[in-house]
Structure formats: structure tokens, C-alpha cells
Amino acid sequence: MEVIVTDDNSKEFMASELPIVIDFSATWCGPCRQLAPIIEELAKEYDGRIAVGKCDIEEAVELTDEYGIRNIPTVLFIKNGQVVDKFVGSKSKAEVQQKFEALLG
């Protein structure tokens, strides 16, 4: 299940013991809208194994700044509190799923 991550709940979300994926996006961003259904689908498939969050850059300015997000969509892959991978721009489901699998490896 995908969680909406805001500045108010980001500390709690980031404290998850599971590996974390955060999709930084905005409602007005075309590539973000293309990527969103892929992330949502994978969030359901990996529920209980990976914590997946969606972060609107205009709603979570502090978290966006903390991770230095300058372009969207940006997807971060976090394990044990460290960013271990990321990508910028839209990707195919197969490409994104490969990154989800690598996060579990």
C-alpha cells in the first residue's frame, strides 16, 4: 500500500524497518502522472516487504529539500536509512520492478 508522505509524517514513515521507496512528484507533472500507476501497482505487489511512499514536492518542502530533489519524478530507494539507488524521470514497469527487487536483495 502506498502512503502519502508529508513533512508531518515523514519521520515516522522513514523509521520503517522495511526497505523504503519514495516517489517525489507533483500533480502538474506529466511524467509523474505516467509513473504513478506503476508505483501504485508495485506498492500493492510488495505490500509488507517494502514501504512505498508518494511525496508531493509542494506539500513536503522540508523532505524534498532534505533529499536534494531538484527534478521530478525522482524515486529514491532507501535501505537501513541510506539511499541505495534512485532514478529520475519515467520508467517502464519492468525497469521499476527490477529496482524494487534489487532493494530486497
C-alpha positions as CSV (number, residue, x, y, z in Angstrom):
1,M,0.0,0.0,0.0
2,E,1.2,3.5,-0.9
3,V,1.4,6.0,1.9
4,I,1.2,9.8,1.3
5,V,4.3,11.2,2.9
6,T,4.3,14.8,4.2
7,D,6.6,16.8,6.3
8,D,4.4,16.0,9.3
9,N,4.6,12.2,8.9
10,S,8.0,11.7,7.2
11,K,10.0,10.9,10.3
12,E,7.5,8.2,11.2
13,F,7.5,6.8,7.7
14,M,11.3,6.9,7.4
15,A,11.5,4.9,10.7
16,S,10.1,1.8,9.0
17,E,12.1,-1.4,9.4
18,L,11.2,-2.3,5.8
19,P,13.2,-1.0,2.8
20,I,11.6,2.2,1.6
21,V,10.7,3.6,-1.8
22,I,9.6,7.3,-2.1
23,D,8.2,8.7,-5.3
24,F,8.7,12.5,-5.3
25,S,6.3,14.1,-7.7
26,A,3.7,16.9,-8.4
27,T,0.2,16.9,-9.6
28,W,1.0,19.1,-12.6
29,C,3.9,16.9,-13.8
30,G,3.1,14.8,-16.9
31,P,5.9,12.2,-16.4
32,C,4.9,11.9,-12.7
33,R,1.3,11.0,-13.8
34,Q,2.8,8.4,-16.2
35,L,4.8,6.8,-13.4
36,A,2.2,7.0,-10.6
37,P,0.1,4.0,-11.6
38,I,3.3,1.8,-11.9
39,I,4.4,2.8,-8.4
40,E,0.9,2.2,-7.0
41,E,0.7,-1.2,-8.6
42,L,4.1,-2.3,-7.3
43,A,3.2,-0.9,-3.8
44,K,0.4,-3.4,-3.7
45,E,2.5,-6.2,-5.0
46,Y,5.3,-5.6,-2.5
47,D,3.0,-4.7,0.4
48,G,4.5,-6.0,3.7
49,R,8.0,-6.2,2.1
50,I,8.7,-2.6,1.0
51,A,7.2,0.6,2.4
52,V,6.2,2.7,-0.5
53,G,5.5,6.5,-0.2
54,K,4.3,9.2,-2.5
55,C,5.6,12.7,-1.8
56,D,4.2,15.8,-3.4
57,I,7.1,18.2,-3.6
58,E,4.8,21.2,-3.0
59,E,3.3,19.6,0.2
60,A,6.6,18.3,1.7
61,V,9.1,21.0,1.1
62,E,11.3,20.0,4.1
63,L,11.6,16.4,3.0
64,T,12.2,17.4,-0.6
65,D,15.0,19.7,0.5
66,E,16.5,17.1,2.8
67,Y,17.0,14.7,-0.1
68,G,18.0,17.4,-2.6
69,I,15.2,16.7,-5.0
70,R,15.6,19.1,-8.0
71,N,13.8,17.2,-10.8
72,I,10.6,15.1,-10.8
73,P,9.7,12.4,-10.8
74,T,12.5,11.3,-8.6
75,V,12.2,7.9,-6.9
76,L,14.5,7.1,-4.0
77,F,15.3,3.5,-2.8
78,I,16.3,3.5,0.9
79,K,17.6,0.7,3.0
80,N,18.8,0.9,6.6
81,G,18.3,4.7,6.4
82,Q,20.6,5.2,3.4
83,V,19.7,6.0,-0.2
84,V,21.0,3.0,-2.1
85,D,19.5,3.8,-5.5
86,K,17.4,6.4,-7.3
87,F,16.2,7.3,-10.7
88,V,14.8,10.5,-12.3
89,G,12.1,10.5,-15.0
90,S,9.6,8.0,-16.0
91,K,10.4,4.3,-16.4
92,S,8.7,1.1,-17.6
93,K,7.1,-1.2,-15.1
94,A,9.8,-3.8,-15.7
95,E,12.6,-1.2,-15.0
96,V,11.0,-0.1,-11.8
97,Q,10.2,-3.6,-10.7
98,Q,13.9,-4.5,-11.2
99,K,14.8,-1.8,-8.8
100,F,12.2,-3.0,-6.2
101,E,13.7,-6.5,-6.5
102,A,17.3,-5.1,-6.1
103,L,16.2,-3.3,-2.9
104,L,15.1,-6.6,-1.4
105,G,18.3,-8.4,-2.4
